[in-house]
Amino acid sequence: MQPVMTSTEVKTTESLTFEEYLERYDSYEGGRTEWLAGKVAVYPYPMSNNVQHNQILAFFTTLLTLFLGFTRLGKIVIAGVPMKYSDDHPAREPDLMILLTAHLGRIADKYVDGIADVVIEIVSPESVARDHVDKFREFERAGVPEYWMFDPMREDAAIWALDEHGRYRRVPLDAQGRLVSPLLPGFTLPPSVLWLDTLPDGQDLWDLLQTMLVNAGR
């Protein structure tokens, strides 16, 4: 499945430097904001109103924190932190980012200074065009090695990885039909679990993690 090819943004006309943006929008009630290379975008739908979005985000936050902790492959950065890599490009605030251990120095106090190794977005009704088109193109051009996009409305889970030409190619599922990450050896996840009414927790989550750790040789 190729990304949806439509695009919209909700913008203000306010012009700010990135440093001014960090100061003024340290917190924002009733929505989310992003710095778009000198302009501020305000998205009026709070992420907390989307329960499915929050549940998937919580699931990945827990799973990846444990997986990265056991494997020592890197760390995650949770929603609300800008990824600033150029004055001429937007500093997006992905749902999750992964920084490999060699790149942990890119994590500053209030932002990621440079590109993350993995960017993760969970698509909401109001973010379809932004996630499928705008961010897809931006992350590809910026050289973000992997873009993970999970779309509950289409029940589509994809890991996109840069090829030798710097273009995103969808990573095929493995022989067991699981998502795999070229950057994270051992990471395997059946995409169907993401669309369950109740996401894995407790023992079920631990079983998923154990399988990944075995695959990673831990």
Salt bridges, closest charged atoms under 4 A:
GLU9 OE2 - ARG92 NH2 2.66
GLU14 OE2 - ARG24 NH1 2.13
GLU34 OE1 - ARG92 NH1 2.71
GLU34 OE2 - LYS135 NZ 3.60
ASP87 OD1 - LYS84 NZ 2.73
ASP95 OD1 - ARG32 NH1 3.67
ASP95 OD2 - HIS53 NE2 3.35
ASP117 OD1 - HIS103 ND1 2.90
GLU121 OE2 - LYS135 NZ 2.90
GLU126 OE1 - ARG130 NH2 2.96
ASP131 OD1 - LYS135 NZ 3.63
GLU138 OE1 - ARG92 NE 2.80
GLU140 OE2 - ARG167 NE 3.37
ASP151 OD2 - HIS132 NE2 2.77
ASP151 OD2 - ARG154 NH1 2.74
ASP156 OD1 - ARG170 NH2 2.74
ASP163 OD2 - ARG169 NE 3.35
GLU164 OE2 - HIS165 NE2 3.65
ASP174 OD2 - ARG178 NE 2.81
